[in-house]
Amino acid sequence: MKQTKNSFLIYFLAFSLTLCATPATFSQQPILTGAERSELYLPLLEGKRVGFVGNQTSIMPQSANKHVVDFLLEKGVQVKKVFVPEHGFRGTADAGEKVDNSVDQKTGLPIISLYGNNKKPSAAQIADLDVVIFDLQDVGTRFFTYISTMHYVMEACAEQGKKVIIFDRPNPNGSYIDGPMMKPGFESFVGMHNIPIVHGLTVGELAKMINGEKWLKGGLTVDLEVIPVSNWTHDMAYSLPVKPSPNLPNDLAIKLYPSMCFFEGTVVSLGRGTLYPFQVYGYPDPKFGDFQFTPVSIDGMSKTPPLQDKLCYGRDLRGESMDHQFTLEYLLEAYTKSGMREKFFNNFFNTLAGTDELKKQILAGKTEAEIRESWKAGLEEYKGKREKYLIYK
């Protein structure tokens, strides 16, 4: 009986301590991006001449959003130059706008654009480097060009025998896989790989896939190291601490982006030139809907938006759920309302879709369910391939 009382007392004390524990005891550990796990990569950079591929997303959220380049310089890392993708080093260039070579005013480092005519670092640009760090916040879609920049950086480094280190970051659309696979012959800077529109990989995992599937030119592979994210898995939500590009201003825009980007390949506005891009759609015709907006020039977001200064009618999606996943609903809805048939699309649509099949299916009057059925085999094959490269299962 005494032993039973003692056991009960021990249990009671343990339970009481549990109740008294601070909330932090149960809270999830903070998500640490690859950039914040310096103990894993600083030893790799000792005595090395370093190039850095980054922009305004290359920050350390758990360190008051310190820029990674500033941190590396403070730690004595020999950062020699910075390469920047679409939107520039500070993220203020419009989509598709020319980004020039320059000098970072804060650090004095030379800035080399990897957008426009120089999408791939030249042999001369990386000749004086030992290692190139890639640290950009992706949003998990095939047509977001940061992953195309990563491909070209890996390819250039493979050709010149340089090491690539990926500072990995969570994928805010990384919990699912969806959309058509890219069809051979439709490769472009908004679609370089045989992956679906929503690929369900971090940049680190995709880099491993590019290497493992020998997708670099000539089947080359690069000396690759991925510094993984800590305390995150694909089924966890992730709110981005900074805009990944000027026209993705919030979490909802990022969630809607995979579905809404198709409008770039049509005559319909997706809200560029408003403060809520990728969260509305419309056209200068009342039959498109009751919601009204007028795209205007906004410096740092959209200097010359489609349908500029024209009153558009359409649909406001700002009330959509944050659990939103990829859908053709908005595209098919706008297409049906337009009555334009072929004229609804522009020459960019098939490039964005990565296939000519989707446009043909829409013109043929296929439903979303029927269109999705045609993706199944390709997506199942891709899921099996993806499994080999997952870091965050």
DOLUMMI-893699 format. One record per residue: residue in three letters; x negated, y negated, z of N, C-alpha, C in turn. Coordinates in steps of 0.2 Angstrom, whole numbers, padded with zeros to 4 digits, always signed. Each point is the difference from the previous one (the first is absolute). Example, Ala and Ser with C-alpha at 12.3 -4.5 7.8 and 13.67 -1.06 7.14 Angstrom:
! DOLUMMI-893699
ALA-0066+0028+0039+0004-0006+0000-0004-0006+0000;SER+0002-0005-0004-0004-0006+0001+0004-0005+0003;
***
This chain:
! DOLUMMI-893699
MET-0004+0006+0000+0004-0006+0000-0004-0006+0000;LYS-0006+0000+0004-0004-0006+0000-0003-0001-0006;GLN-0002+0005-0004-0003-0001-0007+0005-0003-0004;THR+0006+0002+0000+0005-0003-0004+0001-0007+0001;LYS+0000-0002+0007+0001-0007+0002-0006-0004-0003;ASN-0006+0003+0001-0006-0004-0003+0000-0001-0008;SER+0002+0006-0003+0001-0001-0007+0005-0005-0002;PHE+0006+0000+0004+0005-0005-0002-0003-0007+0001;LEU-0004-0001+0006-0003-0007+0001-0005-0002-0005;ILE-0004+0005-0003-0005-0002-0005+0004-0002-0006;TYR+0005+0004-0002+0004-0002-0006+0004-0007+0001;PHE+0002-0001+0006+0004-0006+0001-0005-0006+0000;LEU-0006+0001+0002-0005-0006+0000-0002-0001-0007;ALA-0001+0005-0004-0002+0000-0007+0005-0004-0004;PHE+0007+0002+0001+0005-0003-0003+0001-0007+0002;SER-0001-0002+0006+0000-0007+0002-0005-0004-0003;LEU-0006+0003-0001-0006-0004-0003+0002-0001-0007;THR+0003+0005-0004+0002-0001-0006+0005-0006-0001;LEU+0005+0000+0004+0005-0006+0000-0003-0006+0001;CYS-0006-0001+0004-0003-0006+0002-0005-0002-0006;ALA-0001+0005-0004-0006-0002-0005+0002-0006-0004;THR-0004-0004-0003+0001-0006-0004+0002+0002-0006;PRO+0004-0004-0004+0003+0002-0006-0006+0002-0005;ALA-0006-0003+0001-0005+0001-0005-0002+0007+0000;THR+0001+0004+0006-0001+0007+0000+0003+0004-0005;PHE+0006-0003-0002+0004+0004-0005+0000-0003-0007;SER-0002-0006+0000+0000-0004-0007-0006+0004-0004;GLN+0002-0001-0007-0005+0003-0005-0006-0004+0000;GLN-0006+0003+0000-0006-0003-0001+0000-0005-0006;PRO-0003-0005+0000+0000-0005-0005-0003+0003-0007;ILE+0003-0001-0005-0003+0002-0007-0006-0004-0001;LEU-0005+0004-0001-0007-0003-0002-0001+0001-0007;THR-0001-0005-0004-0002+0001-0007-0007+0002-0001;GLY-0002+0003-0006-0007+0002+0000-0005-0006+0001;ALA+0002-0006-0001-0005-0006+0001-0001-0001+0007;GLU+0005+0003+0005-0001-0001+0007-0003+0005+0003;ARG-0002+0005-0004-0004+0006+0003-0008-0001-0001;SER-0002-0005+0002-0007-0002-0002-0005+0005+0003;GLU+0001+0004+0005-0004+0005+0002-0002+0005-0005;LEU+0005+0001-0004-0001+0005-0006-0004-0002-0006;TYR+0000-0007-0001-0003-0002-0006-0006-0005+0001;LEU-0001-0003+0006-0006-0004+0000-0006+0004+0000;PRO+0000+0006+0003-0007+0004-0001-0001+0001-0008;LEU+0005+0001-0004-0001+0001-0007-0003-0006-0004;LEU+0001-0006+0003-0002-0006-0003-0006-0003+0002;GLU-0004+0003+0005-0006-0002+0002-0005+0000-0005;GLY-0003-0006-0002-0005-0001-0005+0002+0000-0007;LYS+0007+0000-0001+0003+0001-0007+0002-0007-0002;ARG-0001-0001-0007+0003-0006-0003+0007+0002-0002;VAL+0004-0004+0002+0008+0001+0000+0003-0004-0005;GLY+0005+0002-0004+0005-0003-0004+0006+0001+0004;PHE+0005-0005-0001+0006+0001+0004+0006-0002-0005;VAL+0005+0005-0001+0006-0001-0004+0005-0002+0005;GLY+0003-0006+0000+0005-0002+0004+0004-0006-0001;ASN+0004-0002+0004+0004-0006-0001+0003-0002+0007;GLN+0006-0004+0000+0003-0002+0006+0002+0006+0004;THR+0001+0006-0003+0003+0005+0004-0006+0004+0004;SER-0006-0002-0001-0006+0003+0003-0001-0003+0007;ILE+0005+0002+0004-0001-0003+0007+0000+0006+0005;MET-0001-0002+0006+0000+0004+0006+0006-0002+0005;PRO+0006+0003-0001+0006-0002+0004-0001+0000+0007;GLN-0004+0005+0003-0001+0001+0007-0006-0005+0003;SER-0002-0004-0005-0006-0005+0002+0002-0007-0002;ALA+0007-0002+0001+0002-0006-0002+0000-0002-0007;ASN+0001+0005-0004-0001+0000-0008-0006-0003-0002;LYS-0006+0002+0003-0006-0002-0002-0001+0003-0007;HIS-0003-0004-0005-0002+0003-0006-0006+0005+0000;VAL+0001+0005-0003-0005+0005+0000-0007-0002-0002;VAL+0000-0005-0005-0007-0002-0002-0003-0004+0005;ASP+0004-0004+0004-0003-0004+0005-0003+0005+0006;PHE+0004+0005+0001-0002+0005+0005-0007+0003-0002;LEU+0000+0002-0006-0006+0004-0002-0006-0005+0000;LEU+0001-0006-0002-0006-0005+0001-0002-0001+0007;GLU+0005+0000+0004-0002-0001+0007-0004+0006+0003;LYS+0002+0006-0003-0004+0006+0002-0007+0001-0003;GLY-0002-0005-0004-0006+0000-0004+0000+0004-0006;VAL+0006+0002-0002+0000+0004-0006-0002-0004-0006;GLN-0004+0002-0005-0002-0004-0006+0005+0000-0005;VAL+0005-0004+0001+0005-0001-0005-0003-0004-0006;LYS+0000+0002-0006-0004-0004-0005+0005-0004-0004;LYS+0006+0003-0001+0005-0003-0005+0007+0003+0001;VAL+0005-0003-0002+0007+0002+0001+0003+0000-0007;PHE+0004+0006-0001+0004+0001-0006+0007-0001+0002;VAL+0004-0004-0004+0007-0001+0001+0004+0003-0005;PRO+0006+0002+0001+0005+0003-0005+0005-0006-0002;GLU+0005+0002-0003+0006-0004-0001+0002-0004+0006;HIS+0001-0006-0001+0002-0005+0005-0005-0003+0004;GLY-0007+0002-0002-0005-0004+0003-0002+0002+0007;PHE-0006-0003+0003-0002+0001+0007+0005-0002+0005;ARG+0003-0005-0001+0004-0003+0005+0008+0002-0001;GLY+0001+0003-0006+0007+0003-0002+0004-0006-0002;THR-0002-0005-0003+0004-0005-0002+0001-0001-0008;ALA-0002+0005-0004+0001+0000-0007+0006+0004-0002;ASP+0004-0003-0005+0006+0003-0002-0002+0007-0003;ALA+0005+0004-0001-0001+0007-0003-0002-0002-0007;GLY-0005+0004-0003-0002-0001-0006-0005-0007-0002;GLU+0000-0004+0005-0004-0006-0001-0007+0001+0000;LYS-0004-0003-0004-0007+0000+0000-0004-0001+0007;VAL-0004+0004+0002-0004-0001+0006-0007-0001-0002;ASP-0003-0006+0002-0007-0001-0002-0005+0002+0005;ASN-0006+0001-0002-0006+0001+0004-0001-0007+0004;SER-0002+0001+0006-0001-0006+0004-0004+0001+0006;VAL+0000-0004+0005-0004+0001+0007+0005-0001+0005;ASP+0000+0005+0005+0004-0001+0006-0003-0006+0004;GLN+0005-0005+0002-0003-0006+0003-0002+0002+0007;LYS+0004+0005+0004-0002+0001+0007-0007+0004+0000;THR-0001+0005-0004-0006+0004+0001-0006-0002-0005;GLY+0002-0003-0005-0005-0001-0006-0001+0005-0004;LEU+0004+0006+0001-0001+0006-0004+0002-0001-0007;PRO-0003+0002-0005+0002+0000-0007+0007+0004-0001;ILE+0005-0002-0003+0006+0003-0001+0000+0002-0008;ILE+0001+0007-0001+0000+0002-0007+0008+0003-0001;SER+0003-0003-0005+0007+0002-0002+0000+0007-0003;LEU+0004+0004+0002+0001+0007-0003+0007+0000-0003;TYR+0002-0006-0003+0007-0001-0004-0001-0004-0006;GLY+0004+0002-0005-0001-0003-0006-0005+0004-0005;ASN-0005-0003-0003-0004+0004-0004-0005+0004+0003;ASN-0001-0001+0007-0006+0004+0003+0004+0004+0006;LYS+0004+0005-0002+0003+0004+0005-0004+0005+0003;LYS-0006+0001-0003-0005+0005+0003-0006-0003+0001;PRO-0003+0001+0006-0007-0003+0001-0005+0002-0005;SER-0004-0004-0002-0005+0001-0005-0006+0004+0003;ALA-0004+0003-0004-0006+0003+0003-0005-0006+0004;ALA+0000-0005-0003-0004-0006+0002+0003-0002+0007;GLN+0006+0000+0000+0004-0003+0006-0001+0004+0007;ILE-0002+0007-0002-0001+0004+0006-0007+0003+0001;ALA-0004-0003-0005-0007+0003+0000-0004-0001+0007;ASP+0002-0006+0003-0004-0002+0006+0004+0003+0006;LEU+0004+0005+0000+0004+0002+0005-0001+0007+0001;ASP+0000+0003+0007+0000+0007+0001+0007+0003+0001;VAL+0004-0004+0003+0007+0002+0002+0005-0005-0002;VAL+0006+0002-0002+0006-0004-0001+0005+0002+0005;ILE+0003-0005+0004+0006+0001+0004+0006-0002-0004;PHE+0005+0004+0001+0006-0002-0003+0005+0000+0006;ASP+0003-0006+0000+0005-0001+0006+0006-0005-0002;LEU+0005+0003-0003+0006-0003-0003+0006+0003+0003;GLN+0005-0004+0002+0007+0003+0002+0004+0002-0006;ASP+0001+0006-0001+0005+0002-0006+0007+0001+0003;VAL+0005+0000-0005+0007+0001+0002+0003+0006-0002;GLY-0005+0005-0003+0003+0007-0001+0003+0001-0007;THR-0001-0005-0005+0003+0001-0007-0005+0001-0005;ARG+0001+0003-0005-0004+0001-0006-0002-0006-0003;PHE+0005-0005+0000-0002-0006-0004-0002-0006+0004;PHE-0002+0001+0006-0003-0005+0004-0008+0000-0001;THR-0002-0005-0003-0007+0000-0004-0006+0001+0005;TYR+0001+0000+0007-0006+0001+0004-0003+0007-0001;ILE+0004+0005-0001-0002+0007-0001-0004+0000-0007;SER+0002-0004-0005-0004+0000-0006-0006-0003+0001;THR-0001-0005+0004-0006-0003+0001-0005+0005+0004;MET+0003+0004+0005-0004+0005+0003-0002+0005-0005;HIS+0004+0002-0005-0003+0005-0005-0006-0002-0003;TYR+0000-0006-0002-0005-0003-0004-0006-0001+0004;VAL+0001-0002+0006-0006-0001+0005-0003+0007+0001;MET+0004+0005+0001-0003+0007+0001-0004+0002-0007;GLU+0003-0001-0005-0003+0002-0007-0007-0004-0001;ALA+0000-0006+0002-0006-0004-0001-0006+0003+0005;CYS+0002+0001+0006-0004+0003+0005-0003+0007-0002;ALA+0005+0004-0003-0002+0007-0002-0005-0001-0005;GLU+0001-0004-0005-0005-0001-0006-0007-0002+0002;GLN+0000-0004+0006-0006-0003+0002-0003+0003+0006;GLY+0003+0005+0003-0003+0004+0005+0001-0004+0007;LYS+0005-0004+0001+0001-0004+0006+0006+0004+0004;LYS-0001-0001+0007+0005+0003+0004+0006-0005+0001;VAL+0006+0003+0001+0006-0003+0001+0003+0002+0007;ILE+0002-0005+0004+0003+0001+0006+0007-0003+0000;ILE+0005+0003+0001+0007-0002+0000+0002-0001+0008;PHE+0001-0007+0001+0003-0001+0007+0008+0001-0001;ASP+0002+0005+0002+0007+0002-0001+0005-0004+0004;ARG+0006-0001-0003+0006-0003+0004+0006+0004-0001;PRO+0005-0001+0004+0007+0004-0001+0003-0003-0006;ASN+0004+0005-0003+0004-0001-0005+0007-0002+0002;PRO+0003-0006-0001+0007-0002+0003+0005+0004-0004;ASN-0001+0003-0006+0005+0004-0003-0003+0007-0001;GLY-0004+0002+0005-0003+0007+0000+0004+0006+0002;SER+0006-0001+0002+0004+0005+0003+0003+0005-0005;TYR+0000-0002-0006+0004+0004-0005-0004-0001-0007;ILE+0003+0004-0005-0003+0000-0007+0006+0000-0004;ASP-0001-0004-0006+0006-0001-0004-0002-0003-0007;GLY+0005+0000-0004-0001-0003-0007-0003+0005-0005;PRO+0000-0003-0006-0003+0004-0006-0007+0001+0001;MET-0003+0005-0003-0007+0001+0000-0003-0004-0006;MET-0006-0002+0000-0002-0004-0006-0002+0005-0006;LYS+0002-0002-0006+0000+0004-0006-0007-0001-0003;PRO-0004+0005-0002-0006-0001-0004+0001-0005-0006;GLY-0004-0005-0001+0000-0005-0005+0003-0006+0003;PHE+0002-0001+0006+0003-0006+0003-0004-0003+0005;GLU-0007+0002+0000-0004-0003+0005-0001-0007-0001;SER+0000-0004+0006-0002-0007-0001-0002-0002+0007;PHE-0001-0007+0001-0003-0002+0006+0006+0000+0006;VAL+0006+0001-0002+0006+0001+0004+0002+0007+0001;GLY-0005+0005-0003+0002+0007+0001-0006+0004-0003;MET-0005+0002+0004-0006+0003-0003+0000+0007+0002;HIS+0004+0003+0004+0000+0007+0002+0006+0004-0001;ASN-0001+0006+0000+0006+0005-0001+0004+0001+0006;ILE+0003-0005+0003+0003+0000+0006+0007-0003-0001;PRO+0005+0001+0005+0006-0003+0000+0000-0008+0002;ILE+0005-0003-0001+0001-0007+0001-0001-0001+0008;VAL+0003+0004+0004-0001-0001+0007-0005+0007+0002;HIS-0006-0001+0001-0005+0005+0000-0001+0003+0007;GLY+0002-0003+0005+0000+0003+0007-0008+0001+0002;LEU-0004-0004-0002-0007+0001+0003-0003-0007+0002;THR-0005+0000+0005-0003-0006+0001-0006-0001-0005;VAL-0003-0005+0000-0006-0001-0005-0005+0005+0001;GLY-0001+0002+0006-0006+0005+0002+0002+0006-0003;GLU+0007+0002+0001+0002+0007-0003+0000+0000-0007;LEU+0002-0006-0003+0000+0000-0008-0007+0000-0002;ALA-0005-0003+0003-0007+0000-0002-0002+0007+0000;LYS+0001+0004+0005-0002+0007+0000+0004+0004-0006;MET+0006-0002-0001+0003+0003-0006-0003-0001-0007;ILE-0002-0007-0001-0004-0002-0006-0006+0004+0000;ASN-0004+0000+0005-0006+0004+0000+0001+0008-0001;GLY+0005+0002+0004+0001+0008-0001+0003+0002-0006;GLU+0004-0004-0003+0003+0002-0007-0004-0003-0006;LYS-0006-0003+0002-0005-0002-0005+0003-0005-0005;TRP+0004-0005+0002+0003-0005-0004-0004-0006-0002;LEU-0006+0000+0003-0004-0005-0003-0003+0001-0007;LYS-0002-0005-0003-0002+0001-0007-0006+0005-0001;GLY+0001+0005-0004-0005+0005-0001+0000+0006+0005;GLY+0005+0000+0004+0001+0005+0006-0005-0002+0005;LEU-0003-0006+0001-0005-0001+0005+0004+0000+0007;THR-0004+0001+0005+0002-0001+0007-0005-0005+0003;VAL+0003-0003+0005-0004-0005+0004-0002+0003+0007;ASP-0006-0003+0003-0001+0002+0007+0005-0004+0004;LEU+0005+0003+0003+0005-0003+0003+0001+0001+0007;GLU+0001-0005+0004+0002+0001+0008+0006-0004+0001;VAL+0005+0003+0004+0006-0003+0002+0000-0001+0007;ILE+0000-0006+0002+0001-0001+0008+0007+0000+0001;PRO+0003+0005+0004+0007+0001+0000+0003-0005+0005;VAL+0007-0001-0001+0004-0003+0005+0001+0004+0006;SER+0001-0003+0006+0001+0004+0006+0007-0002+0003;ASN+0003+0006+0002+0007-0001+0004+0005-0001-0005;TRP+0000+0002-0006+0005-0001-0005+0001+0006-0004;THR+0006+0002-0002+0001+0005-0005+0006-0002-0005;HIS+0001+0004-0005+0004-0003-0006+0007-0001+0002;ASP+0002+0003+0005+0007-0001+0002+0001-0006+0005;MET-0005-0004+0001+0001-0005+0005+0000-0007-0004;ALA+0005-0004+0002+0001-0007-0003-0006-0004+0001;TYR-0002-0005-0004-0005-0004+0001+0001-0007-0003;SER+0000-0005+0004+0002-0007-0002-0007-0003-0001;LEU-0001-0003-0006-0006-0003-0003-0001-0006+0004;PRO-0006-0001+0003-0002-0006+0004-0001-0007-0005;VAL-0001+0001-0006-0001-0005-0005+0003+0002-0007;LYS+0002-0005-0004+0003+0001-0006-0005+0004-0005;PRO+0002+0006-0003-0005+0003-0004-0001-0004-0007;SER+0005-0004-0002+0000-0004-0005+0005-0006+0000;PRO-0001-0006-0003+0004-0006+0001+0007+0002-0001;ASN+0003+0004-0004+0007+0002-0001+0002+0006+0004;LEU-0003+0002+0005+0002+0005+0004+0000-0003+0007;PRO+0005-0004+0002-0001-0004+0006+0002+0003+0007;ASN+0003+0006-0001+0003+0003+0006+0001+0008-0001;ASP+0001+0003+0006+0001+0007+0000+0006+0003-0005;LEU+0005-0004+0000+0006+0002-0005-0003+0000-0007;ALA-0003-0006-0002-0002+0000-0007-0005+0005-0002;ILE-0004+0003+0005-0004+0005-0001+0003+0007-0001;LYS+0006+0001+0004+0004+0005+0000+0004+0001-0007;LEU+0002-0006-0002+0004-0001-0007-0005+0000-0006;TYR-0006-0001+0001-0004-0001-0006+0000+0006-0005;PRO-0001+0006+0003+0000+0006-0005+0006+0000-0005;SER+0006-0002+0003+0006+0000-0004+0001-0007-0004;MET-0002-0005+0003+0001-0007-0004-0005-0002-0005;CYS-0006+0003+0000-0005-0001-0004+0002+0001-0008;PHE+0004+0005-0001+0002+0001-0006+0003-0006-0004;PHE+0003-0005+0004+0003-0006-0003-0006-0004-0004;GLU-0006+0001+0002-0005-0003-0004+0000+0002-0007;GLY+0003+0006-0002+0000+0002-0006+0007-0001-0004;THR+0003-0005+0003+0007-0002-0003+0001-0008+0000;VAL+0005-0002-0003+0002-0007+0000+0002-0003+0006;VAL+0001+0004+0005+0003-0002+0007-0005-0002+0005;SER+0002-0005+0003-0005-0003+0006+0001+0005+0006;LEU-0006+0001+0003+0000+0003+0007-0001-0004+0005;GLY+0000-0007-0001+0000-0005+0005-0007-0003+0001;ARG-0004+0001-0005-0007-0004+0000+0003-0007-0001;GLY-0004-0005+0003+0003-0007+0000+0005-0001+0005;THR+0001+0004+0005+0004-0001+0006-0005+0002+0006;LEU+0003-0001+0006-0003+0002+0006+0001+0007+0002;TYR+0004+0004-0004+0002+0007+0001-0001+0004-0006;PRO-0006+0000-0003-0001+0004-0006+0000+0008+0002;PHE+0002+0004-0005+0001+0007+0001+0006+0002+0005;GLN+0004-0006+0001+0006+0002+0005+0006-0003-0003;VAL+0000-0002-0006+0006-0002-0004-0001+0002-0008;TYR+0005+0000-0003+0000+0000-0008+0005-0004-0003;GLY-0001-0003-0006+0005-0004-0003-0002-0002-0007;TYR+0005-0003-0003-0001-0002-0007+0005-0006-0001;PRO-0002-0004-0005+0005-0006-0001+0007+0002-0003;ASP+0004+0004+0003+0006+0002-0002+0004+0002+0006;PRO+0006-0003+0001+0004+0002+0006+0002+0007+0000;LYS+0000+0004-0005+0002+0007+0000-0005+0004+0004;PHE-0006-0002+0001-0005+0003+0004+0002+0001+0008;GLY+0004-0005+0002+0002+0000+0007+0001-0007+0003;ASP+0002+0000+0006+0002-0006+0004-0006-0004+0003;PHE-0005+0004+0002-0006-0004+0003-0003-0004-0005;GLN-0002-0006+0002-0003-0005-0005-0007-0002+0003;PHE-0005-0001-0005-0006-0002+0002-0004-0003-0006;THR-0004-0005+0001-0004-0003-0006-0007+0000+0001;PRO-0004+0004-0004-0007+0001+0001-0003-0007-0002;VAL-0005-0002+0004-0004-0006-0001-0007+0002+0001;SER-0004-0005-0002-0007+0001+0001-0002-0001+0007;ILE-0004+0005+0003-0002+0000+0007-0007+0001+0000;ASP-0004-0005+0002-0007+0001+0000-0002+0005+0005;GLY-0005+0004-0002-0002+0006+0004+0004+0006+0000;MET+0006-0001-0003+0004+0006-0001+0002+0002-0007;SER+0003-0005-0004+0002+0001-0007+0000-0007-0003;LYS-0005-0002-0004-0001-0006-0003+0005-0001-0006;THR+0001+0006-0004+0004+0000-0006+0004+0006+0001;PRO+0005+0000+0004+0004+0006+0001+0005+0001-0006;PRO+0002+0007-0002+0005+0001-0005+0006-0004+0001;LEU+0004-0002-0005+0006-0004+0001-0001-0006+0004;GLN-0005-0003+0000-0002-0006+0004+0005-0006-0001;ASP+0003-0002+0005+0005-0006+0000+0006+0002-0003;LYS+0002+0006+0000+0006+0003-0003+0005+0003+0006;LEU+0006-0002+0000+0004+0002+0005+0002+0008-0001;CYS-0002+0004+0004+0001+0007-0001+0006+0003+0005;TYR+0003+0005-0003+0005+0003+0004-0002+0007+0001;GLY+0002+0003+0006-0002+0007+0001+0001+0003+0007;ARG-0004+0003+0003+0001+0003+0006-0006-0001+0005;ASP+0002-0001+0006-0004-0001+0006-0001+0006+0004;LEU-0006+0002+0000-0002+0007+0003-0003-0001+0007;ARG+0000-0006+0003-0003-0001+0006+0003+0003+0006;GLY+0006+0003-0001+0004+0003+0006-0002+0008-0001;GLU-0004+0002-0004-0001+0007-0001-0004+0003+0006;SER+0001+0006+0001-0004+0004+0006-0007+0000-0001;MET-0003+0000+0006-0008+0000+0000-0002+0008-0001;ASP+0005+0004+0000-0001+0007-0002+0000+0001-0008;HIS+0001-0005-0003+0001+0000-0008-0006+0004-0003;GLN+0002+0005-0005-0004+0003-0004+0001-0001-0007;PHE-0004+0002-0005+0000-0001-0007+0007+0002-0003;THR+0003-0004-0004+0006+0001-0003+0000-0003-0007;LEU+0004+0002-0004+0002-0003-0007+0006-0004+0000;GLU+0003+0000+0006+0007-0003+0001+0000-0007-0003;TYR-0005-0005+0002+0000-0007-0002-0001+0000-0008;LEU-0005+0003-0002-0001+0000-0007+0006+0002-0005;LEU+0003+0006+0002+0005+0002-0004+0006-0004+0001;GLU+0001-0003+0006+0006-0005+0001-0001-0006-0005;ALA-0006-0003+0000-0001-0006-0004+0000+0002-0007;TYR-0002+0006-0002+0000+0002-0007+0007+0000-0003;THR+0004+0003+0004+0007+0001-0001+0004-0006-0001;LYS-0001-0005+0005+0003-0006+0000-0002-0004-0006;SER-0006+0000-0002-0003-0004-0006+0003+0001-0006;GLY+0002+0007-0002+0002+0002-0006-0004-0002-0006;MET-0007-0001+0002-0005-0002-0005-0003+0006-0004;ARG+0001+0006+0003-0004+0006-0003-0007-0001-0001;GLU-0003+0001-0006-0007-0001-0001-0003-0006+0003;LYS+0004-0006-0001-0003-0006+0001-0001-0002+0008;PHE+0003+0005+0004-0001-0001+0007-0007+0001+0002;PHE-0004+0004-0004-0007+0002+0002-0005-0005-0004;ASN-0006+0000+0003-0005-0003-0004-0006+0005-0001;ASN-0005-0002-0003-0005+0004-0002-0004+0003+0006;PHE+0001-0003+0006-0004+0003+0005+0004+0005+0004;PHE+0006+0002-0002+0004+0005+0004-0004+0007+0000;ASN-0001+0002-0006-0003+0007+0000-0007+0000+0003;THR-0004-0005+0000-0006+0000+0003+0001+0000+0008;LEU+0005-0003+0003+0001+0000+0007+0003+0007+0002;ALA+0004+0003-0004+0003+0006+0001-0005+0006+0000;GLY-0005-0002-0005-0005+0006-0001+0002+0005-0005;THR+0006-0001-0003+0003+0004-0004+0005-0003-0005;ASP+0001+0003-0006+0006-0003-0004+0006+0003+0002;GLU+0000+0006+0004+0006+0004+0001+0006-0004+0004;LEU-0002-0004+0005+0004-0003+0004+0005-0005-0004;LYS-0003-0004-0004+0003-0005-0004+0005+0004-0005;LYS-0002+0006-0003+0004+0004-0004+0006+0002+0004;GLN-0001+0002+0006+0005+0003+0004+0006-0005+0002;ILE-0003-0006+0001+0005-0006+0002+0004-0002-0006;LEU-0003+0000-0006+0003-0002-0006+0005+0006-0002;ALA-0001+0006+0002+0005+0005-0001+0005+0001+0005;GLY+0000-0005+0005+0006+0000+0004-0001+0005+0006;LYS-0006+0003+0001-0001+0005+0005+0001-0003+0007;THR+0003+0004+0005+0001-0003+0007-0007+0001+0004;GLU+0000-0003+0005-0006+0001+0004-0001+0007+0002;ALA+0005+0004+0002-0001+0007+0002-0003+0004-0006;GLU+0003-0002-0006-0003+0004-0006-0007-0002-0002;ILE-0002-0006+0001-0007-0002-0001-0004+0003+0005;ARG+0002+0000+0007-0004+0003+0005-0002+0007-0001;GLU+0005+0004-0003-0001+0007-0001-0006+0001-0005;SER-0001-0005-0005-0005+0001-0004-0007-0001+0003;TRP+0000-0003+0006-0007-0001+0003-0002+0006+0005;LYS+0005+0004+0001-0001+0005+0005-0007+0005+0000;ALA+0000+0002-0006-0006+0005-0001-0007-0004+0000;GLY+0000-0006-0002-0006-0003+0000-0002-0002+0007;LEU+0005-0002+0004-0001-0002+0007-0002+0006+0004;GLU+0003+0006-0001-0002+0006+0004-0007+0001-0001;GLU-0002+0000-0006-0007+0001-0002-0005-0005+0003;TYR+0002-0006+0000-0004-0005+0003+0000+0001+0008;LYS+0005+0002+0003+0000+0001+0007-0005+0005+0002;GLY+0000+0005-0004-0005+0006+0002-0007-0003-0001;LYS-0002-0004-0005-0006-0003-0001-0002-0005+0006;ARG+0005-0004+0002-0001-0005+0005-0002+0003+0006;GLU+0003+0006+0002-0002+0003+0006-0007+0001+0002;LYS-0004+0001-0006-0007+0002+0001-0004-0006+0003;TYR+0003-0006-0001-0004-0006+0001+0003-0004+0006;LEU+0005+0003+0003+0003-0004+0006-0005+0000+0006;ILE+0000-0006+0003-0004-0001+0006+0005-0001+0006;TYR+0006-0002-0001+0004-0002+0006+0006+0005-0001;LYS+0000+0006+0002+0006+0005-0001+0005-0001+0005;
***
